[in-house]
Amino acid sequence: DETARQVVRQVTTELEERLRARTVQAVTGALDRSARTSRPRMRDVDWNRTIAANLKHYLPEHQTVVPERLVGYARRQSQVQREIILCIDQSGSMGESVVYSSVFGAVLASLRAVQTRLVVFDTAVVDLTDDLDDPVDVLFGVQLGGGTDINGALAYCQGQVSRPTDTVLVLISDLYEGGIAEEMLRRAQEIVDSGATMIALLALADDGRPSYDADHAAALAGIGVPAFACTPDLFPDLMAAAIQRQVFGAWAGGTRRATLLPDTPPSH
């Protein structure tokens, strides 16, 4: 067991070193941008960005810029700006996604401005948030295989949402539901209606188009839960887009390795 842990630790350490800088840059940048406002109080004006945004209004005779638009930062109400829930299907086909999710979860948990929760599920739900500081502990807490109860997992995650409009829920699953599909969709609708941002990530893997339940993906997309396949190097940008509440169809269209699935209208 100790030998296995050493091997897993080496792999996760290498992955974390490769993915950390990009994740931190993308997520903190998105948090920064989402906090800006074009109607700031005077004490909240970001003068460097305001000047840069208004250079076309420079008056040479007065050697000054007359700003038509102020750029600033909204006054932050709390240190934690976003809550991110990674809800991971631990069925056998999701093995690679579980590894990457564990590493990303550890990176996100290290950001003070983000509160991260990591939940894995088959027919049972296990909250591994307390292990997030060590991806190895997370991976050894995962039991690949077994059935799938997505609805049960979403029910648990829904109960963890305290500030819906500040919450991003990422369901990482191929969507082959072993429980009652109608209940899963109803639960997803409730989460979206609460104001939370929800994404279905069909695979977080280096290559390949995932095998997934196309009917469930289409049904989720229809209620505002876009379904993606995404390579690990693009996951930071996906999280940044979610934090900024971008239109995901447009975001996926601007990349080469993220695919919005199935072919449905873009969702928010």
Secondary structure, DSSP 8 states (H G I E B T S, - for coil): -HHHHHHHHHHHHHHHHHHHHHHHHHHHHHHHHHTEESS--GGGB-HHHHHHHTGGGEETTTTEE--SS--EE---SSS--EEEEEEEE-SGGGHHHHHHHHHHHHHHHT-TTEEEEEEEESSSEEE-GGGTT-HHHHHHT----S---HHHHHHHHHHH-S-GGGEEEEEES----SS-HHHHHHHHHHHHHTT-EEEEEEEE-SSS-----HHHHHHHHHTT--EEEE-GGGHHHHHHHHHTT--HHHHHHT-SSEEEESS-----
